[in-house]
Amino acid sequence: MFAIERINKIKEILYKDKRVDVVELSKLFSVTEVTIRRDLDKLEKEGFLIKTYGGAVLNEENLSGRAVLETDDSAIEEKRMIGKIASQMIENGEAIFLSPGTTCLEIAKNMKNKRITVVTNDLLIGYELRDSAGIKVIVTGGDLIKSTSTLVGSFALQALSGIYINKAFIGVKGVNFDSGYTVDSYEEALMMQEIKKISNDIIIVADYTKFNRTAFARLGELTMAKKVITNKQVPPEYKKFYFENGIKMFTAFEFE
Amino acid sequence: MGDFLEMRKITKLFGDNIVLKDVDFSVNKGQVHALVGENGAGKSTLMKILAGVHVANSGEIYIDGNRVEINNPKEAQELGISMIYQETRLFPDLNVAENIFIRREPLKNKGGLRLIDWDKVYSETAKYLDYFGLKINAKASVNTLSLGQQKFVEIIRALSRNARIIIMDEPTAAFTEQEIELLFNVIQDMKKLGIAIIYISHRLNEVKRIAEKVTVLRDGEVIETYEVSDVDLHKIIKAMAGKEICDRYPKLKIRHGKELLRVNNLSYEGRIRNISFSLKEGEILGITGLSGSGRRTLAKVLFGINRPYEGEIMLNGRIFKDMDTNKAIENGLCYVTGIGTDEGLILNAPVTENITIANLKRISKFGFLNKEEEVLKAKDLIERLEIGANAYDIASNLSGGNQKKVIFAKWLFTNAKVLIIDEPTAGIDVSSKVDIYNIMNELLLSGASIMMISSDFSEILGMCDRILVMYNGEISKVFEKGEATQEKILYYASGGRDSV
């Protein structure tokens, strides 16, 4: 089992049981207790849990409204790693666009100490950045898609007129050789078409589970963006395709 | 046409890879035809086909107007074709004359017995040495000769076998200035004897001096054949470099920290001279050059394999005048070798052992190896680096990409801070390539620094913060990021200078 899968499992157990035990986990995953303690350290740093003697408990204080709203909390570790790489690309003074979704939310979490302008059509991303002194946050407004934090429609589109973006990070729901990049709704796709027009640099962010999948509405060909941030588990044929088509593909390899 | 030797429409595949495509090449008696191109352009493969080492998939070879079949080195030799390789192929413990006449010594009859005519062996050898004005003793053991002198012994051996076509692959790579002059004299003499010479070299100045014609190969195809008298250096370099490859390397911008390595006036046995540079945390320093430029020697001196050296290596805040491999590893320097080299992997051992070998202390207690711990640590790295193998797989069964990752894993296990990476992506599949570039990013993010030795110029341009170009054992140019192009690198790597 991969370290990330293990961490995701530990999170699941924590959600369900509210507590975990080092010895039990070490048996469950057949890894050393040292390895488990390292995983727990990592999760504690993220504010996910509080360590106790021989184990840890869920940090319930830190669970924001997100858990209620968001349905897509798969591959959260991979998204965190994508967020880390993305933040390396952002320079002070730039105007950044973050599209809706948990992947871009992770980017927001990783860039709080920068001095930039962030435009987004995701309520949660705007909220996440509420305390970042150096970041000017612009939330587009617009129609809220039910049970999500995504804003779309003509009000949202209007907010984009007359502004220019240095780097637009666009999260997608499907990456596929045939269907290209796809998202959940037609309205979202319309928003992204507009973003493409006003942005200097389009960067696609998608964790590995999005590959070989197709969602409802098409954004464009796989060659529409010159940079992609994803995970090492992506199928090799995609890595090859990107390299041979002059697209930079970034993935994270976590070392201690 | 009607040249003495003609190769027509030669095509060669290695697996699915086309390494030569419809190549035409010819040379006449008493002429030198130079063959140039970047590393991997197909020069050596083309010549190995002529020498019978490889057999072409299609194409024809004509000598003196007659179609010939060359299926093995012996047939090539019988046709009068002789190849002198980059690495010397002599018997080091035999003397000069014995090497020249080995397995075909002249015989004499003595009382019905056929004996080797040693007098003749030595007199013939001396005759050749005299003819070329070489001050070499026919009875000297080969291992007492310089690399240059050994090359001359090989040339004489070829001539004594009645070679009519001689192929020289980078003959001057290990030569001193005087030896180069001597070789050019020998080549002039061979021209007079009517020998057809094919000269592979990266040193374009040499090509201009001795060749009549030069053919540029790129990606397995002939780009152009020029008369040397009416072409200049820049034109040849332009043909070699081709179009710039678009930027596809995942280079992350990472802030540089403190200096981790500094090298002052490093020299080693004349193979590298007066090398100075420094390397910072978070930085990738590219070291490039054509083969024989001294890149790998530099790496081996830094890692304590080639010693003793002159100059200083500053690592981990200490000055080393006598680096050895143990000190290098203890102070956080490692050498991620190319795949297929002796130092890289223990090919018949499992992945686990290959990973933990460089730091057994980490998995030992009171001098005993903790096997369970070893496997767990190795599995962890296999997973982190996305190595497509199991802990117990034998290294030699892995793909090139996975072998390279195992070499990386080995050094990650020692927590190295300065990584010398030799040809990071040569001979591996594209998808592993992308992984390796991203692994390099991650190493830099964790506070390491990288010295990347590569002959792939686009990779050097795409990934490095600074580029050192080497030529003939010296740094011939330093480029900051953004200054270099393939053409500029080739210029300095082929012996071009700033003043020109």
Contacts between the chains, C-beta under 8 A, distances in Angstrom:
chain1	res1	chain2	res2	distance
A	2	B	383	5.2
A	3	B	380	7.2
A	3	B	383	6.1
A	3	B	384	6.9
A	31	B	376	6.6
A	32	B	373	7.6
A	32	B	376	5.8
A	35	B	376	7.3
A	35	B	380	7.2
A	85	B	252	7.0
A	85	B	441	7.9
A	88	B	252	5.2
A	88	B	253	6.6
A	88	B	254	6.9
A	88	B	445	7.5
A	89	B	252	7.3
A	89	B	253	7.1
A	91	B	253	7.9
A	232	B	386	4.5
A	232	B	435	6.3
A	232	B	438	7.1
A	233	B	386	7.0
A	236	B	429	7.5
A	236	B	431	3.5
A	237	B	431	7.5
A	239	B	430	6.8
A	239	B	431	3.9
A	239	B	434	4.4
A	239	B	435	7.2
A	240	B	429	7.6
A	240	B	430	4.4
A	240	B	431	5.1
A	240	B	434	7.8
A	242	B	248	7.7
A	242	B	434	7.2
A	243	B	248	5.6
A	243	B	430	5.2
A	243	B	431	7.9
A	243	B	433	6.7
A	243	B	434	5.4
A	244	B	430	6.7
A	245	B	248	7.7
A	246	B	245	7.9
A	246	B	246	4.0
A	246	B	247	7.0
A	246	B	248	4.4
A	247	B	248	6.4
A	248	B	247	7.3
A	248	B	248	6.0
A	248	B	249	6.6
A	248	B	250	4.5
A	248	B	251	7.6
A	249	B	250	5.8
A	249	B	434	5.5
A	249	B	438	7.8
A	250	B	250	4.7
A	250	B	252	6.9
A	250	B	438	6.3
A	250	B	441	7.2
A	251	B	250	8.0
A	251	B	434	7.6
A	251	B	435	7.2
A	251	B	438	4.6
A	252	B	438	7.2
A	252	B	442	6.5
A	253	B	384	6.1
A	253	B	385	6.4
A	253	B	386	7.4
A	253	B	435	7.7
A	253	B	438	6.1
A	253	B	439	5.0
A	253	B	442	4.4
A	254	B	384	6.5
A	254	B	442	7.2
A	255	B	384	6.7
A	255	B	412	6.3
A	255	B	442	5.9
A	255	B	443	7.0
A	255	B	446	5.2
A	256	B	446	7.8
